[in-house]
Each structure stands twice: as C-alpha cells, then as structure tokens.
Amino acid sequence: MAKKKKTGSEAPSSIRTPVVCVLGHVDHGKTSLLDRIRGSSVVDREAGAITQHIGATIVPLDAIRKMSGTSDAVEFDVPGLLFIDTPGHHAFTTLRSRGGALADMAILVVDINDGFQPQTKEALQILRNYRTPFVIAATKIDRIHGWRVQENAPFMKTYAAQNERVQGMIETKTYELVGELSEMGFNCDRFDRVRDFARNIAIVPVSGITGEGLPDLLMVMVGLAQRYLTENLTLSTTGPGYGTVLEVKEERGLGTTLDVILIDGQLNVGDEIVVGGERGVIETKIRSLLKPRPMQEILTEDRFERVKQVTAASGIKVSAPKLEGAIAGSPLRVVQGNRDEIIDAVTHEMEDIQVTLSEEGVFIKADTIGALEALSKELEENEIPIMHAEVGPVSRHDIVEVSTIRDPLYSVILAFNTTILPDAIDTLAEHAMGHVHLFESDVIYHLIDDYMDWEKETRRLMHKESFEKLILPAKITLLPDCVFRQSNPAVVGVRVVAGKLQAGVNLVLPSGKRIGRIKQMKMGQENISEANQGAEVAISIEGPTVGRQIDVGDDLYVEIPEHHVKVLEGEMTTHLTGGMIDILEEYTRIRRKERPFWGK
C-alpha cells in the first residue's frame, strides 16, 4: 500500500486529497469519531450530539502519521483525507458529481453493540448504487462490558489487553456484522484478516470516545486511497475549478454564501463562476474565499482565513453577488475558455437528474439533486411511480398542481429534507385542497414507510367503499307455504342459499332471464338492507306473478352488471366469502354460455 520515501515532497501536485464521506445511523457515533480525529468538540456544540449541518474537515497526512504512528520513511502520494461529516447520509447524496457520487470513499459507522439499523441499510444501498469503496467502523467497543481502555491504541494492541470473555464478545459481534453484510451480498472481514481490499470490505473495531482502533481506521483509508484510487485522484490541481455546492447559507456581513467542496483545479478571488439555481444557471464573480484551518470543521469554524486562491480538494466558503436561489448539490464551474460551453455543461448536469418518471405517480421534492435521486431510487425499489420530481421547497404551486390529480393514491407530495413554504401550508389547509396529502421527513425510509402505511390504509378504505357499492353475488330459493302475495308486488319468503342478498337488486332465473327487482326485505317485522347465507327473509318483488314467472321451490340469482363482475373477479376476490365465489362462478357460467368473454 505504501512505498519507500524518495524525495522530501509528501505528495505530487497532481494528486488531490480524496473525499471521504461518513455515513450511518443517527446515534451510532459518526461525529464522535471525527471529533476524536480532529481533537475538536463539535459534538458538544450540536443539538443532542447529532450533527445538524454538512461539514468538511481536512486531515493532513502528517496528522494521520502522528495518530497512527507511521514512520516518515514510508511515503504516501495522497496528501491527506477530506472528511465530510453530515446528518445521516445526506451529504453523500448531496455530493453528486458528473453523474455519480462525489465522495471517493466512505466510512460506514455501525454501533458494534446495536448492529444494522434501517438507516444503516439505507446507507449501504446508496453505497452500492454509487459503487463507492467503503470501510466499516464498528464503533463503541469501549461500551462492551468489562472493556479495558487503552487510550488511542491500535486495535490489535487493545484487543490483546482484554480478557478472554471480552475478546470472545468482540469476535461474536464482529461475525454478526459479517453475517448481516453477507446476507446483503457483501464480502467482509475484520481488517487484519483481509488480504484483498478490492474484493473484501474491512471492518475496523473503534471507539470515538477513547480513540482505540482509530490509527487502523485512518491507515486503512489512506491505504485504500493509495492503492485503488490514485488514478482517479490524478486530476488537474492548477486548471479552472470544479466543485459541488454543499450548502447555501446567509452569513452576517457577507450575504448569501456557498459552502463548496472543490474537487478539481483552483478557485481564485475574481474568478467568474457558474452555479445551478432554482431558476436556471447563476453567473457571478467570486468576491472572497474563506478557508477553514486544517483540522477544523467548516461549519463550526468562526475564524475563517481569507485566501486569494484554493486548490482541490478542499472545503471552501465562497462569497459572491447574486447567489440567492443557488441549489445545494449543484455543480460550480469556473468560466475559462468557452463561456457558452460551460453554461451548457452546468445546465445539462442540473437537468440530467437520474429519476424515472411515469405518466401517473407521486410528486417528490428534495433539497438537493443527489437527495432527489436517492429518494427516487428507493421509491423505484418499492415500485412507487413518480410523476414529477423537483429540487427546492414545497410551494403553493405544487399543492395546486397536485390537487388536480384524480387518483387519491397519487394526490401526494413526498418532501425529503426540504422546507414547506408558508403559502403552501396555507393552501394545504384550504378546504378545496383537502385531498392533497403531504409527507415530509429528513430520513428516506421514514418518508417511504409513512407513505406506504397511508397508501395501504387508504386503499383498504377505498376497497371497502367500492365493495359496499358493488352488487354482490347471491342465490335464493322460494320457500314452500310462504307466498304472502302473488303480484303487484309479489311478496314471498326465501332462503339465501349462498352469498349476500341486497335490497334493490334485480333477480334472474337460471336461464339468465330477468324476472323483477327486490323492492323491500324484511326479517320478522324489521326492514333490512341485506341478508347473509342461511338467512330466511320475506322479500317483495316488482314484476313477476307467483305461479306464472316464478313458483315455490325456484332458485333465483341476483343479476350482477358486467362491469361489477370485472371488479369482483379482478380486484375484490379477497373480500368475497367462499359461498360468494361459488355463486359468482355459477352466475358467470350462465352468462358465458352465450358470450364466452362476458365480464372478462
């Protein structure tokens, strides 16, 4: 993975710093891990110890050498690591570049005691989709009962200091992770047992609190970059800058600014830049560049250094006019050479969103392009069609547009990690818009689960309502000694042989000939609207005369309209009893004697 040092130079100018994204479940210790690396206290400043914003931290190679105890005699080409720290895996989907993910590598943080949570699995799916190399940091080893802390020690050293029971627990918990990953189609093992890092995913047991295992994690990351990514990192560090917008923020005294990850070339004060916006491409000129110091997290850094120039890869704050409406996740390009070509490239990248649209489906909104793509991929996995996909907040216009959709199951907006504008909330509350349903969350699987639960319940209620409106199959027999009136209307006692008899339906003979309509049904002295199999009731029938068209002992069927039969056979069979199904088959056989495809 490394080679003997040849010169005094740590890194050739053509190799940029690899971008590392940290993903995982909300409370599995992502920020604690980075916090330990950079020796800062971001966790203490964040609400509930969860990172609330996207951030970038450069960890230079000399700092990694110091933490891991690697000799200066070993040379690495990579100049360090640029870590992206984010709530969940939001930054990973934000960092979209040239049709893929901007992050070169990822660390998937998993609590060794909790194992895989739904959000961890979602992160794995995103890593798989973007084909990003990653390492698993199995955190919180210090929480294992009986653990003997060896501050900042490499894993094998601290492992050797534990008693047999603790060592056994580490082995068991590691292999549980190996098993779960194997079920998801990933080959992996503990890092010290991995021989081919291209084919196997390394699991590094660590603690963000005590620093144990961190030297191994950093060296595995640098080694991976050195061995498998150097070719991808050989980009221009002197040409026109290319980057991705992390966040659009209002800063006192600066106005609207962009937090940018620069992944290629240089940015200079005074450069003309093009960035994607809500209403098309924004063209502006860099007024100032604000760079956080190494080992400081970009969004908690309050003393930025003003610089004239910055070189890839790094996190940088860009101040410039006309940045209102810029979109997080959009590309940022320096205008050099053919202006129209660069504008077209940014426009194309903004439009080239990897979302499959259908003629009917739900509306989706997200705060970044990558987030929109991640949501659409998960919806596709769950076979939920999308009719409209857009980056930006939910507006009144969105609510009005969705309110025109007739299918109530698709009269829906799924808003992922984006704001709902006040006029949208007001419009949603209006009575006329009552059938528009809005789902919002900053976790994809919560959003999809909420929609699917609602869709299932709504579909059930719709089926119930539809079922109640359908004419259901039934067969009756005229009982002996129960003719109370022969005609106008005929009033007779009947038994429901099978099915469900409803008032107001037409009756037919076994030949299919209609003989009249049930006007009223009684059980004893009480008027009823329906009767189930086995019930004996009195019915009044408009049309026939007993002794002519019908007689005691006759079997009669309920006449079912053809389109009702299509619904019953196609969508409602699960709602029918066995007796109903049998009578429906008898009835359709009668109809299909003359018309073989009747009701199909």
Beta strands, then each sheet from edge to edge (+ up, - down):
strand 1: 3-4
strand 2: 19-24
strand 3: 55-60
strand 4: 74-75
strand 5: 80-85
strand 6: 96-97
strand 7: 100-101
strand 8: 105-111
strand 9: 134-139
strand 10: 188-190
strand 11: 201-205
strand 12: 242-251
strand 13: 255-264
strand 14: 266-268
strand 15: 272-277
strand 16: 280-285
strand 17: 288-291
strand 18: 305-307
strand 19: 309-311
strand 20: 314-319
strand 21: 331-334
strand 22: 362-366
strand 23: 386-391
strand 24: 412-416
strand 25: 437-441
strand 26: 474-485
strand 27: 490-502
strand 28: 506-508
strand 29: 514-523
strand 30: 526-528
strand 31: 530-532
strand 32: 536-542
strand 33: 555-558
sheet 1: 1+ 4-
sheet 2: 3+ 5- 2- 8- 9- 11- 10-
sheet 3: 6+ 7-
sheet 4: 16+ 15- 21+ 12- 13+ 20- 17+ 18-
sheet 5: 14+ 19-
sheet 6: 23+ 22+ 24+ 25+
sheet 7: 30+ 29- 28+ 33- 26+ 27- 31+
sheet 8: 30+ 29- 32+
end
